[in-house]
Amino acid sequence: MKLDRKEILKALETITIAGEGKNMVESGAVANVITFGDEVVVDLILHTPAMHIKKRAEDDIKKTIHELVSPEAKIKVNIKVETPEKNEIKGRAIPGIKNIIAVASGKGGVGKSTVTANLAVTLAKMGFKVGVLDADIYGPSMPIMFDVENEKPVSITVDGKSKMKPIESYEIKMLSIGFFTAPSQAVIWRGPMAAKALNQMIFDADWGELDFMLLDLPPGTGDIHLSIMQSLPITGAVVVSTPQAVALADAKKGVAMFMQDNINVPVLGIIENMAYFTPEELPENKYYIFGQEGAKNLAEDLGVPFLGEVPIVQSIREAGDYGRPAALQTASPIEAIFEGITRNVVQEVVSRNESLPETEAIKITTMAGCSAVKKN
């Protein structure tokens, strides 16, 4: 059997690389196709280093040639990544903080803060050193979720400079505008004033050594988001959405914001919150109240990883209200769910740090069994 190069190119014209509108031949991604009898070598040039896109492109090529040309073809795909230089927004690194993860949502009410709190405690249980910055200036909820709403950060002296000491709860260091205002007080600030307050909590605080800092961003895509991304070298962003169409439309905008050429923050993936409801008395039943797998399908359409789904469970809401995140419930289904999602987040951070250039912040480069890397 001898493979025809023209047939192979015609088959490859049916494949589109995630994130690109043209097929891989028309876009110039296919640099060369060489055939030797029943063997074919495809040289592919991609403009994104994302591991999942490279793997998907390779799988699509093999599957398409086998289906449209010959099921007996022996296929080798050589992938070269050429990333164009981009005018990235880069901020000042915070000494000692290795990875800064922005947790965002296109709209309010999707449980972004709840997810952030449970990711934080799960990372801490895995052995990582974790901090949370409650950047939701107008609706700070972390003090309630960690049962520290009556705490006040104190000032300490570090290397001759006055610094804020973050509040600690469940081995998580955190700062929030909620620590500096009365619970009933509305924060009525313009953008520059809010940005200044955030900068003080970021750079005028003694965060110490952290493997992960989680940023609980406000809903939407606005001034606070831009201020933070201009101030900090964000390792990556996690977008939280619920399954219904209204939430997904806004989540899509949230992903698009991070992917803007002048922002260029890697999107680590999408988490689907309130994915389904399971009654306590019928643990095998799943009721898809807000629709089924909407965020999962959106992730696939956008070419970003799907990190997992969180069900509607009464104990998650109760735990947040009582100031003890639900992921702390040992040997519970909720603990297992958040462990799975958190492992996916860590793995995406590792993949991102292996395949993209380092920003000003130091990166972890190994899962290390999902435990913090011990320094000598």
Salt bridges, closest charged atoms under 4 A:
ASP38 OD2 - LYS74 NZ 3.81
GLU58 OE2 - LYS62 NZ 3.20
ASP59 OD2 - LYS55 NZ 2.96
GLU82 OE2 - LYS80 NZ 3.56
ASP211 OD1 - LYS98 NZ 3.30
ASP216 OD1 - LYS112 NZ 2.96
ASP250 OD1 - LYS253 NZ 3.82
ASP261 OD1 - LYS86 NZ 3.86
GLU318 OE2 - ARG317 NH2 4.00
ASP321 OD2 - ARG317 NH1 2.96
GLU335 OE2 - LYS125 NZ 2.68
